[in-house]
Amino acid sequence: MLLLLTLSASACADLDIHTAVRLALADDPLIAASKARSQAFRDNAIADGQLPDPKLKTGIYNLPTDNFHIDEEPSTQLRLGLQQAFPRGNTLRYRQRQSEWKARSATATAELGARQTSLDVRKYFLELYYQIRAGEIVAATRKLFSQLVDITQSHYATGRVSQQDVLQASLELSRLDDRTTRILNEIDINRATLMKWIGDPALLPVNNAFPELPLPAAREQIEAALAEHPAIRAATAMLEAENQSIQIAREQYKPGWSAGLEYRKRFGDDPDGDDRSDMMAAMVTVDIPLFPKNRQDKRLSASIQQATSVQLSRDNKLRELKQQLDMDYANWQRLGERSMLYESQLLQASTANAQASLNAYQSGVTEFTTLMRARITDLDVRLADLRIRVDRAKSHASLLYLSGEDQ
């Protein structure tokens, strides 16, 4: 119901980055799968801590084969028994702990999936925002170039410019049309990609405001929190599960045993005419691990190696997260510096240069090539400014992936 209400509200408004993330998290099958896997391990943990089911045994023993009379021979018996097995040492307890740790790993994996989904949706949304706004910038520039083509053709009719200027103006206009087509193609691709997570709302108009994200924590705080990143917690939980496997392997050096109780019914009469007495039997069976070299020793060694492998993989993952933090934080800072430079100097300078070139061209002071170069430079500066702000927001989203929304 909440998802339907959100979709209805989204249909009446522009799509923003927060709505896109909320829709994606509300219906992500991978997150739901990890949660189901976690619950499955929890249920298994309860079952793993229980003793094996007892075994019921029955049968007729010592039945004569010449006539199959059950009351002829004194040794003929109907036996009814119950047997219970007890695994070696504390195997049940360690198996239960192993499943509990696997459940924790699956829970952390679900949280990791939520963070990854938020990161992916944000990055694709930001790229979609860039392409849409870039298309608007190119459209505005095309309008100016179309006017320049008209001006150039007018000047060519009066002999003020050469035919080459008219051809170059038409060429630049066609190049803008080609750029517009490529931008539309990228818009379609990014919308199609977003539909994987949010469905039809990806086709909604995108909000004009630049996407804002929660402020990231300080670099030192993010680095200190990497050990609690869900990817690391999932790996740590799996390491603990493998440590339980080591304990299970060590328990296999201990004897396992089973206990049983039988009731033995006898038929017929004794020679003195009395009924034959029924009997009871109590039994204990014990495993004797006399030759552990090729069984217990190998399983223990394999469990230790597997735990070592998981630990090394976890350590490597922590290094990768640290590297990602260094790269993303550096990008976020440097792109912020570049964004300030564009906002304070380059945008104004490129606009002033384009306007001055137009005035000079209309006055016959400068050549058409200089005017074209100034207009193209102004377009490139505006697109570069937009790209820098979007790329910085992507690095911002990566920092949130590393630190979490609650940092």
Phi, psi and omega per residue, in radians:
M1 nan -0.738 3.124
L2 -1.080 -0.708 3.124
L3 -1.116 -0.732 3.136
L4 -1.131 -0.709 3.114
L5 -1.126 -0.696 3.126
T6 -1.135 -0.712 3.117
L7 -1.133 -0.687 3.134
S8 -1.128 -0.722 3.122
A9 -1.175 -0.653 -3.141
S10 -1.160 -0.540 -3.119
A11 -1.184 -0.330 -3.099
C12 -1.724 -0.011 -3.074
A13 -2.472 2.961 3.071
D14 -1.229 2.701 3.124
L15 -1.454 2.234 3.039
D16 -2.041 3.003 -3.013
I17 -1.174 -0.595 -3.121
H18 -1.215 -0.709 3.095
T19 -1.126 -0.700 3.135
A20 -1.074 -0.779 3.136
V21 -1.150 -0.725 -3.128
R22 -1.098 -0.744 3.121
L23 -1.131 -0.701 -3.126
A24 -1.133 -0.741 -3.111
L25 -1.258 -0.433 -3.100
A26 -1.258 -0.374 -3.037
D27 -2.519 0.867 3.114
D28 -1.672 2.000 -3.088
P29 -1.166 -0.519 -3.131
L30 -1.203 -0.682 3.092
I31 -1.133 -0.775 3.115
A32 -1.089 -0.640 3.124
A33 -1.136 -0.722 3.122
S34 -1.146 -0.672 3.101
K35 -1.149 -0.707 3.097
A36 -1.131 -0.663 3.111
R37 -1.138 -0.677 3.103
S38 -1.086 -0.778 3.122
Q39 -1.134 -0.621 3.113
A40 -1.096 -0.745 3.117
F41 -1.152 -0.631 3.101
R42 -1.116 -0.750 3.093
D43 -1.123 -0.702 3.116
N44 -1.120 -0.604 -3.133
A45 -1.050 -0.706 3.116
I46 -1.142 -0.766 -3.125
A47 -1.184 -0.633 -3.099
D48 -1.177 -0.389 -3.137
G49 -1.489 0.034 -3.089
Q50 -1.695 2.657 3.066
L51 -1.170 2.707 3.049
P52 -1.064 2.709 3.094
D53 -1.076 2.441 3.078
P54 -1.172 2.744 -3.112
K55 -1.925 2.309 3.072
L56 -1.702 2.239 -3.117
K57 -2.112 2.393 3.070
T58 -2.630 2.715 3.126
G59 2.940 2.888 3.084
I60 -1.819 2.221 -3.086
Y61 -1.959 2.588 3.041
N62 1.028 0.749 3.097
L63 -1.462 2.183 -3.135
P64 -1.132 2.406 -3.075
T65 -1.599 -0.154 -3.137
D66 -1.382 -0.556 3.122
N67 -2.393 -0.133 3.124
F68 1.003 0.563 3.067
H69 -1.487 2.200 -3.061
I70 -1.414 -0.270 -3.082
D71 -1.884 0.271 -3.088
E72 -1.603 -0.843 -3.089
E73 -1.619 2.410 -3.127
P74 -1.215 -0.318 -3.109
S75 -1.570 -0.128 3.134
T76 -1.176 2.274 -3.060
Q77 -2.455 2.593 2.919
L78 -1.834 2.026 -3.053
R79 -1.858 2.393 3.078
L80 -2.323 2.002 -3.044
G81 -2.334 2.826 3.112
L82 -2.271 2.297 -3.077
Q83 -2.264 2.358 3.129
Q84 -2.157 2.231 3.116
A85 -1.675 2.558 3.107
F86 -2.183 1.956 -3.103
P87 -1.019 2.865 -3.031
R88 -1.178 2.303 3.040
G89 0.938 -2.302 -3.137
N90 -1.796 0.607 -3.105
T91 -0.983 -0.742 -3.101
L92 -1.084 -0.749 -3.123
R93 -1.115 -0.731 -3.131
Y94 -1.236 -0.594 3.068
R95 -1.140 -0.677 3.106
Q96 -1.121 -0.775 3.114
R97 -1.109 -0.647 3.123
Q98 -1.053 -0.795 3.120
S99 -1.170 -0.601 3.098
E100 -1.122 -0.727 3.109
W101 -1.180 -0.626 3.076
K102 -1.137 -0.603 3.077
A103 -1.129 -0.714 3.100
R104 -1.126 -0.667 3.098
S105 -1.096 -0.742 3.126
A106 -1.160 -0.626 3.081
T107 -1.112 -0.779 3.094
A108 -1.125 -0.606 3.100
T109 -1.138 -0.637 3.082
A110 -1.117 -0.738 3.096
E111 -1.148 -0.687 3.083
L112 -1.083 -0.704 3.106
G113 -1.090 -0.657 3.112
A114 -1.140 -0.745 3.111
R115 -1.131 -0.732 -3.130
Q116 -1.144 -0.698 3.115
T117 -1.108 -0.781 3.109
S118 -1.036 -0.755 3.139
L119 -1.116 -0.825 -3.106
D120 -1.109 -0.789 -3.124
V121 -1.107 -0.732 3.134
R122 -1.101 -0.760 -3.105
K123 -1.160 -0.741 3.134
Y124 -1.230 -0.612 3.083
F125 -1.133 -0.757 3.122
L126 -1.088 -0.698 3.110
E127 -1.158 -0.687 3.069
L128 -1.086 -0.749 3.109
Y129 -1.044 -0.754 3.136
Y130 -1.056 -0.833 -3.082
Q131 -1.101 -0.697 -3.138
I132 -1.149 -0.818 -3.128
R133 -1.204 -0.621 3.073
A134 -1.103 -0.676 3.081
G135 -1.075 -0.666 3.111
E136 -1.169 -0.709 3.119
I137 -1.120 -0.755 3.132
V138 -1.153 -0.661 3.125
A139 -1.103 -0.734 3.112
A140 -1.133 -0.709 3.125
T141 -1.173 -0.629 3.123
R142 -1.116 -0.648 3.107
K143 -1.074 -0.720 3.099
L144 -1.155 -0.727 3.140
F145 -1.150 -0.610 3.096
S146 -1.100 -0.687 3.084
Q147 -1.156 -0.664 3.120
L148 -1.131 -0.636 3.094
V149 -1.079 -0.764 3.112
D150 -1.094 -0.734 -3.141
I151 -1.129 -0.735 -3.115
T152 -1.131 -0.738 3.112
Q153 -1.112 -0.637 3.102
S154 -1.145 -0.756 3.126
H155 -1.177 -0.606 3.124
Y156 -1.151 -0.606 3.119
A157 -1.153 -0.489 3.132
T158 -1.667 -0.008 3.093
G159 1.473 0.217 -3.118
R160 -1.417 -0.447 3.133
V161 -2.269 2.901 -3.132
S162 -1.579 2.952 3.097
Q163 -1.134 -0.519 3.123
Q164 -1.062 -0.641 3.102
D165 -1.125 -0.697 3.119
V166 -1.139 -0.747 3.132
L167 -1.147 -0.690 3.139
Q168 -1.169 -0.670 3.098
A169 -1.106 -0.750 3.101
S170 -1.134 -0.659 3.126
L171 -1.103 -0.808 -3.141
E172 -1.121 -0.598 3.100
L173 -1.158 -0.700 3.107
S174 -1.171 -0.636 3.099
R175 -1.130 -0.625 3.076
L176 -1.163 -0.655 3.085
D177 -1.100 -0.686 3.107
D178 -1.151 -0.707 3.104
R179 -1.116 -0.671 3.106
T180 -1.080 -0.723 3.117
T181 -1.105 -0.730 3.122
R182 -1.139 -0.647 3.103
I183 -1.150 -0.748 3.108
L184 -1.079 -0.643 3.088
N185 -1.100 -0.760 3.120
E186 -1.144 -0.634 3.091
I187 -1.083 -0.792 3.128
D188 -1.087 -0.706 -3.134
I189 -1.128 -0.792 -3.110
N190 -1.195 -0.642 3.072
R191 -1.133 -0.728 3.129
A192 -1.113 -0.653 3.114
T193 -1.176 -0.733 3.116
L194 -1.121 -0.531 3.126
M195 -1.084 -0.404 3.068
K196 -1.017 -0.620 -3.074
W197 -1.735 -0.668 -2.982
I198 -2.065 -0.055 3.087
G199 1.261 -2.510 -3.033
D200 -1.068 -0.499 3.083
P201 -0.980 -0.323 3.091
A202 -1.128 -0.318 -3.138
L203 -1.526 -0.084 -3.139
L204 -1.216 2.740 3.031
P205 -1.062 2.540 3.141
V206 -1.581 2.378 -3.136
N207 -1.004 2.414 -3.082
N208 -1.204 -0.491 -3.094
A209 -1.165 2.516 3.133
F210 -1.149 2.322 -3.088
P211 -1.032 2.222 3.118
E212 -1.851 2.421 -3.140
L213 -2.103 2.742 3.076
P214 -1.018 2.529 -3.124
L215 -1.095 2.383 3.093
P216 -1.333 2.733 3.085
A217 -1.289 2.948 3.076
A218 -1.107 2.691 -3.074
R219 -1.015 -0.723 -3.135
E220 -1.099 -0.656 3.120
Q221 -1.176 -0.727 3.140
I222 -1.122 -0.764 -3.132
E223 -1.094 -0.716 3.131
A224 -1.146 -0.490 -3.091
A225 -1.557 -0.057 -3.102
L226 -1.083 -0.553 3.135
A227 -1.125 -0.369 3.114
E228 -1.772 0.175 3.068
H229 -1.079 2.452 -3.099
P230 -0.990 -0.526 3.092
A231 -1.140 -0.657 3.127
I232 -1.314 -0.699 3.118
R233 -1.125 -0.645 3.088
A234 -1.124 -0.750 3.128
A235 -1.182 -0.664 3.115
T236 -1.117 -0.731 3.114
A237 -1.108 -0.694 3.099
M238 -1.166 -0.590 3.068
L239 -1.110 -0.745 3.101
E240 -1.129 -0.628 3.077
A241 -1.103 -0.703 3.103
E242 -1.192 -0.579 3.067
N243 -1.108 -0.594 3.061
Q244 -1.174 -0.575 3.067
S245 -1.102 -0.645 3.082
I246 -1.091 -0.766 3.125
Q247 -1.118 -0.678 3.100
I248 -1.095 -0.736 3.130
A249 -1.101 -0.650 3.119
R250 -1.211 -0.550 3.125
E251 -1.200 -0.333 -3.111
Q252 -1.266 -0.172 3.033
Y253 -1.343 -0.275 3.134
K254 -1.538 2.670 3.140
P255 -1.312 2.418 2.950
G256 -1.628 2.775 -3.096
W257 -2.602 2.863 3.102
S258 -2.479 2.631 -3.132
A259 -2.189 2.511 -3.113
G260 -2.476 2.728 3.114
L261 -2.382 2.310 -3.089
E262 -2.205 2.496 2.933
Y263 -1.904 2.251 -3.056
R264 -2.078 1.942 -3.139
K265 -1.544 2.218 3.109
R266 -1.896 2.579 -3.076
F267 -1.973 2.863 3.067
G268 1.419 -3.006 -3.084
D269 -2.100 2.688 2.990
D270 -1.266 2.917 3.132
P271 -1.009 -0.469 3.128
D272 -1.463 0.038 3.101
G273 1.623 -0.120 3.103
D274 -1.373 2.676 3.063
D275 -1.106 2.471 3.090
R276 -1.212 2.406 -3.093
S277 -1.241 2.418 2.977
D278 -1.297 2.860 -3.054
M279 -2.313 2.798 3.043
M280 -2.168 2.660 3.089
A281 -2.462 2.375 3.035
A282 -2.062 2.336 -3.033
M283 -2.327 2.562 3.030
V284 -2.287 2.248 3.107
T285 -2.023 2.300 -3.078
V286 -2.178 2.284 3.002
D287 -1.329 2.449 3.119
I288 -2.119 1.724 -3.132
P289 -1.339 1.352 -3.068
L290 -1.439 -0.466 -3.050
F291 -2.169 1.338 -3.036
P292 -1.445 -0.098 -2.980
K293 -1.013 -0.824 -3.053
N294 -1.732 0.120 3.119
R295 -2.220 -1.322 -3.076
Q296 -1.107 -0.761 -3.123
D297 -1.079 -0.748 -3.112
K298 -1.198 -0.690 3.133
R299 -1.187 -0.648 3.083
L300 -1.137 -0.779 3.107
S301 -1.064 -0.751 3.135
A302 -1.109 -0.686 3.141
S303 -1.156 -0.702 3.119
I304 -1.137 -0.752 3.132
Q305 -1.132 -0.674 3.127
Q306 -1.141 -0.730 3.104
A307 -1.121 -0.687 3.100
T308 -1.101 -0.713 3.114
S309 -1.077 -0.776 3.136
V310 -1.132 -0.697 3.139
Q311 -1.120 -0.766 3.127
L312 -1.136 -0.660 3.093
S313 -1.131 -0.681 3.092
R314 -1.128 -0.763 3.122
D315 -1.080 -0.691 3.122
N316 -1.167 -0.674 3.108
K317 -1.103 -0.660 3.097
L318 -1.125 -0.682 3.069
R319 -1.100 -0.728 3.140
E320 -1.108 -0.723 3.100
L321 -1.120 -0.683 3.094
K322 -1.105 -0.747 3.100
Q323 -1.099 -0.751 3.119
Q324 -1.082 -0.682 3.104
L325 -1.093 -0.812 -3.140
D326 -1.041 -0.766 -3.120
M327 -1.195 -0.849 -3.072
D328 -1.173 -0.681 -3.137
Y329 -1.194 -0.683 3.087
A330 -1.109 -0.774 3.102
N331 -1.069 -0.778 -3.116
W332 -1.053 -0.736 -3.130
Q333 -1.225 -0.870 -3.066
R334 -1.185 -0.681 3.086
L335 -1.158 -0.541 3.044
G336 -1.131 -0.706 3.101
E337 -1.132 -0.732 3.123
R338 -1.159 -0.667 3.117
S339 -1.082 -0.714 3.100
M340 -1.126 -0.669 3.114
L341 -1.117 -0.767 3.118
Y342 -1.116 -0.737 -3.084
E343 -1.198 -0.647 -3.056
S344 -1.518 -0.448 -3.025
Q345 -2.301 -1.019 -2.901
L346 -1.129 -0.738 -3.129
L347 -1.084 -0.818 3.137
Q348 -1.137 -0.727 -3.111
A349 -1.148 -0.721 -3.122
S350 -1.184 -0.686 3.109
T351 -1.131 -0.769 3.132
A352 -1.126 -0.677 3.134
N353 -1.154 -0.720 3.123
A354 -1.133 -0.719 3.139
Q355 -1.192 -0.698 3.120
A356 -1.126 -0.674 3.121
S357 -1.152 -0.674 3.108
L358 -1.129 -0.771 3.122
N359 -1.092 -0.736 -3.122
A360 -1.171 -0.655 3.136
Y361 -1.175 -0.730 3.134
Q362 -1.155 -0.474 3.124
S363 -1.546 -0.051 3.133
G364 1.354 0.306 -3.104
V365 -1.506 -0.603 -3.079
T366 -2.130 2.926 -3.102
E367 -1.531 2.855 -3.139
F368 -1.136 -0.599 3.139
T369 -1.054 -0.705 3.116
T370 -1.138 -0.686 3.101
L371 -1.117 -0.777 3.130
M372 -1.073 -0.768 -3.141
R373 -1.078 -0.679 -3.141
A374 -1.175 -0.696 3.134
R375 -1.200 -0.730 3.119
I376 -1.148 -0.688 3.088
T377 -1.076 -0.728 3.121
D378 -1.104 -0.711 3.088
L379 -1.103 -0.805 -3.129
D380 -1.100 -0.670 3.139
V381 -1.146 -0.736 3.136
R382 -1.148 -0.734 3.103
L383 -1.163 -0.670 3.119
A384 -1.142 -0.693 3.096
D385 -1.074 -0.780 3.120
L386 -1.124 -0.743 3.137
R387 -1.092 -0.726 3.134
I388 -1.096 -0.778 -3.126
R389 -1.153 -0.660 3.123
V390 -1.231 -0.754 3.123
D391 -1.116 -0.639 3.081
R392 -1.135 -0.678 3.098
A393 -1.137 -0.606 3.081
K394 -1.135 -0.732 3.064
S395 -1.117 -0.636 3.067
H396 -1.045 -0.794 3.120
A397 -1.095 -0.642 3.103
S398 -1.152 -0.646 3.100
L399 -1.143 -0.653 3.075
L400 -1.164 -0.572 3.064
Y401 -1.107 -0.652 -3.118
L402 -1.343 -0.668 -3.037
S403 -1.628 -0.487 -3.036
G404 1.600 2.716 -3.062
E405 -1.235 -0.376 -3.041
D406 -1.650 0.137 -3.121
Q407 -1.402 nan nan
